[in-house]
């Protein structure tokens, strides 16, 4: 059986399969469907410094080969997470990773600092696709300066593995990735959702409550794959690939494009056991092709 172990900086994963934030709850919700300790990591839903109610309904819509969402980072805040959620998940035998969001570099940093104190949370994933309230709502992740401001602030107070989740809604994602690397990111994950819209022609209005939302699912995979390939060639830190991964073949494509690990998101809504199936499918493919380690295929596409 091939060796599936990979490393994201100092973070050791027993296999490259992780879950994408916002699609797997806190992991506990899926305990009846899969052995949670069989995953390389679980990235829990987005957490902010203060509680957030999220956007009005409707905030999810199906689209051809994908889905739109504008949930709006609904959560009860980092203190609630530390006091009530952390005790329930800290002993799950995998890497429990918290996705951190904010509206200013200071918000990000304070939220990260509180999570830094939690012994059994070995990493965070920074969502820099959030709107910068001090800059007219422009997402931090769409400019090098914006990305740098968040990563720098968090790196100064967070001492464990720092993964930065990149927005695809940019002209040159490789530049953003390098900016994050320069400020101390241990890894980058990509892609976050693409901005999209759906219209109800009978009601003559948009389907989502705030008009636009993030597109995910199989429709975004070719874009995600291309961006992972570009970024993997541009940075020295590990890349985590996500975007439309539905099966083992999809995951292997991302690994060959240069991803050290992958995240599965929308597919969890279709099949709650998909993560384990993808893990086993990768293992079977490696065995069938005579590979002793997953590292033999990572980044094999020039």
Number of C-alpha atoms within 10 A of each C-alpha: 12 17 15 19 16 21 15 21 15 12 16 16 19 18 22 26 28 28 26 25 24 18 17 21 16 22 20 15 10 15 12 10 13 16 13 19 15 16 21 27 28 25 24 23 22 23 30 25 23 14 15 14 11 13 15 12 12 14 19 17 16 14 15 8 12 16 20 24 21 22 20 16 20 16 18 15 16 23 18 15 18 14 10 11 14 18 12 13 16 15 12 15 15 22 23 23 25 24 22 27 24 27 20 19 22 15 19 23 24 19 24 30 17 15 26 19 12 13 8 19 19 20 26 23 24 27 26 27 21 20 18 18 13 9 12 8 11 15 20 27 29 22 18 17 13 21 25 25 18 26 26 19 19 25 19 12 15 22 14 17 22 26 28 28 27 26 25 20 16 14 10 15 24 20 16 24 30 20 22 29 20 14 18 18 25 23 23 29 26 25 26 24 24 18 16 15 17 17 13 10 9 6 8 8 12 14 22 23 17 16 15 18 24 16 27 28 23 19 16 20 19 12 14 24 26 12 20 29 22 17 26 22 15 14 19 12 20 22 30 27 32 31 32 28 29 22 17 22 14 19 28 23 19 29 28 21 26 26 28 27 27 27 26 26 24 23 23 17 11 10 12 17 17 21 27 19 16 22 21 14 17 24 21 14 15 21 15 11 8 10 16 14 17 21 17 12 18 19 18 12 12 8
